[in-house]
Amino acid sequence: MTTHGNWRKSSYSGEGDGNECVEVANSPTHVAVRDSQTPSCGTLTVPADVFATFVGGIKRAGEEL
């Protein structure tokens, strides 16, 4: 997967949050995830539909709290 610098951090990763978070980059078919503090240590790449299911599950779990 080629990302060409389109990594983005969560909006929750701000000054008051210790500026620690994950970053994601997406292509039409895949999403890559990496640690924002050590971006050169590697990435996890998954199919875009799998990532969408994962994020949807997290959102639903948050609504149930």
Buried (B, 14 or more C-beta within 10 A) or exposed (E): EEBEEEBEBEEEBEEEEEEEBBBBBBBEEBBBBBBBEEEEEEBEBBEEEEBEEEEEEEEEEEEEE
